[in-house]
């Protein structure tokens, strides 16, 4: 299989079902930003490979599913209106993230101030992934009614989970969270 097709050399790409659109189309921007988020999650996880702490395996398992689901989100965003989505999300995907947020948040110090992104390289990378997840959500919202509301809920909850994961990783690895006033 060749990696290059040359079909995009003039600034267009194909959505699912073959419809050609400009590479700066809102749909392409939305699913492209999901891809960025997915890659940044991979980067964050790679920083964890150097560490040994209780809970690392759970993080890897949780994010393996999330990275897979981000492909489903991308499929939703790359499917033109009125066409059948081949890979879709389920409300249980959002509920699983909510449970994980609650579980990890329960062991964290209470937030009494805004924290600055940073800490351990893995925690910092999860913070960066959070910001791209938020951007992906904004791009999806820009598509208006053409977007499955479950995609919006998923991206919103994902950014919450990424925030809590960054805090959880920093906490587990002893990285101090800096606040606005520290």
matplotlib code that plots the C-alpha trace (Angstrom):
import matplotlib.pyplot as plt

x = [0.0, 1.3, 1.2, 0.8, -2.1, -1.5, -5.3, -4.8, -2.1, -4.5, -5.9, -8.8, -9.4, -12.2, -14.8, -16.2, -18.2, -15.9, -17.2, -14.3, -13.9, -11.2, -8.6, -9.6, -13.2, -14.7, -15.2, -11.6, -10.5, -12.7, -11.5, -7.9, -7.9, -9.2, -6.2, -3.9, -5.5, -5.0, -1.4, -0.8, -2.4, 0.1, 2.9, 1.7, 1.5, 5.0, 6.3, 4.6, 6.5, 9.6, 7.7, 6.5, 3.6, 0.4, -2.4, -0.2, -1.8, -5.3, -4.3, -3.0, -6.1, -8.5, -6.6, -6.3, -10.1, -10.2, -7.7, -9.8, -13.0, -11.3, -11.1, -14.9, -15.3, -13.3, -15.5, -18.6, -17.1, -15.9, -19.3, -21.4, -24.8, -27.4, -25.0, -24.7, -21.8, -19.9, -18.2, -20.1, -20.0, -22.4, -23.6, -21.7, -18.5, -19.2, -20.4, -17.2, -15.2, -17.3, -16.7, -13.0, -13.0, -14.8, -12.4, -9.2, -10.5, -11.4, -7.7, -6.6, -6.2, -9.2, -8.8, -9.0, -7.3, -6.6, -3.5, -0.9, -0.3, 2.9, 4.5, 5.9, 6.4, 3.5, 1.2, 2.2, 1.5, -2.0, -2.6, -1.6, -3.9, -6.7, -6.3, -6.5, -9.5, -11.2, -10.2, -11.7, -14.9, -15.0, -14.5, -17.2, -19.6, -18.8, -20.4, -23.7, -26.6, -24.6, -22.9, -24.1, -24.7, -23.0, -19.7, -20.0, -20.6, -17.7, -15.2, -16.4, -16.0, -12.7, -11.1, -12.3, -10.8, -7.5, -7.4, -8.0, -5.5, -2.8, -3.5, -3.6, -0.3, 1.4, 0.0, 1.1, 4.6, 5.1, 5.1, 3.9, 1.0, 1.7, -1.2, -1.8, -0.7, 2.2]
y = [0.0, 3.4, 6.1, 8.9, 9.1, 12.6, 13.2, 15.9, 17.8, 20.6, 21.2, 18.8, 15.6, 13.0, 12.6, 9.2, 8.1, 10.0, 13.5, 15.9, 19.0, 21.6, 20.7, 23.7, 22.6, 22.7, 19.0, 18.3, 20.8, 19.0, 15.5, 16.7, 18.2, 14.9, 13.3, 15.8, 15.0, 11.3, 11.8, 14.0, 11.3, 8.9, 11.3, 11.5, 7.8, 7.4, 9.5, 7.1, 4.2, 5.5, 5.4, 2.7, 3.6, 2.0, 2.8, 3.1, 0.0, 1.4, 4.7, 2.8, 0.7, 3.7, 5.6, 2.6, 2.7, 6.5, 6.5, 4.0, 6.1, 9.1, 7.3, 6.8, 10.5, 11.3, 9.0, 10.8, 14.1, 12.9, 11.5, 13.9, 14.8, 12.2, 9.3, 6.4, 6.5, 3.2, 3.5, 5.4, 6.2, 5.0, 6.9, 4.3, 5.7, 9.1, 7.3, 5.4, 8.6, 10.1, 7.1, 7.4, 11.1, 10.5, 7.6, 9.6, 12.9, 11.2, 10.7, 14.2, 17.2, 19.5, 22.3, 25.7, 27.7, 27.5, 25.4, 26.0, 23.3, 21.5, 19.1, 15.7, 15.5, 13.0, 15.3, 18.2, 16.3, 15.3, 19.1, 19.8, 17.0, 18.6, 21.9, 20.2, 18.2, 21.6, 22.9, 19.8, 20.4, 24.0, 22.9, 20.3, 22.9, 25.1, 22.4, 23.2, 20.7, 18.4, 16.9, 14.1, 15.5, 12.5, 13.6, 17.0, 15.3, 12.9, 15.7, 17.8, 14.9, 13.9, 17.3, 16.9, 13.5, 14.7, 17.5, 15.0, 12.6, 15.3, 16.0, 12.3, 11.5, 14.5, 13.5, 9.8, 10.9, 13.5, 16.5, 19.7, 21.5, 25.2, 27.6, 31.1, 32.4, 30.2]
z = [0.0, -1.0, 1.7, -0.8, -3.3, -4.8, -4.6, -2.1, -4.0, -5.0, -1.4, -1.2, 0.7, 0.8, 3.5, 4.2, 1.2, -1.1, -1.1, -1.8, 0.3, 0.9, 3.4, 5.5, 5.6, 9.1, 9.1, 8.2, 10.9, 13.5, 12.8, 12.3, 15.7, 17.1, 15.5, 17.2, 20.5, 19.9, 19.1, 22.1, 24.3, 22.8, 23.7, 27.3, 27.6, 26.2, 29.1, 31.5, 30.0, 32.0, 35.3, 37.6, 39.8, 41.0, 38.5, 35.4, 33.8, 34.4, 32.7, 29.7, 29.5, 29.8, 27.2, 24.8, 24.6, 24.3, 21.5, 19.7, 20.4, 19.0, 15.6, 16.0, 16.8, 13.7, 11.6, 12.9, 12.0, 8.6, 7.6, 5.5, 6.8, 5.8, 5.5, 7.9, 10.3, 10.2, 13.6, 16.3, 20.0, 22.6, 25.7, 27.8, 26.4, 28.1, 31.3, 31.6, 31.4, 34.1, 36.4, 35.8, 36.5, 39.8, 40.8, 40.1, 41.4, 44.7, 45.5, 44.5, 46.8, 46.6, 44.1, 45.9, 43.1, 39.4, 38.7, 36.1, 33.5, 34.1, 36.5, 35.3, 31.5, 31.3, 33.3, 31.2, 28.0, 29.3, 29.9, 26.3, 25.0, 27.1, 25.2, 21.9, 23.0, 23.8, 20.4, 18.8, 20.7, 19.5, 15.9, 16.2, 17.7, 14.6, 12.5, 14.1, 13.9, 11.6, 14.6, 16.7, 20.2, 21.7, 19.9, 21.6, 25.0, 24.4, 23.6, 26.5, 28.9, 27.4, 28.2, 31.8, 32.0, 30.5, 33.1, 36.0, 34.5, 34.4, 38.0, 38.9, 37.1, 38.8, 42.2, 41.7, 40.6, 43.3, 41.0, 42.7, 41.2, 41.0, 41.4, 40.2, 43.5, 44.4]

ax = plt.figure().add_subplot(projection="3d")
ax.plot(x, y, z, "-o")
ax.set_aspect("equal")
plt.show()
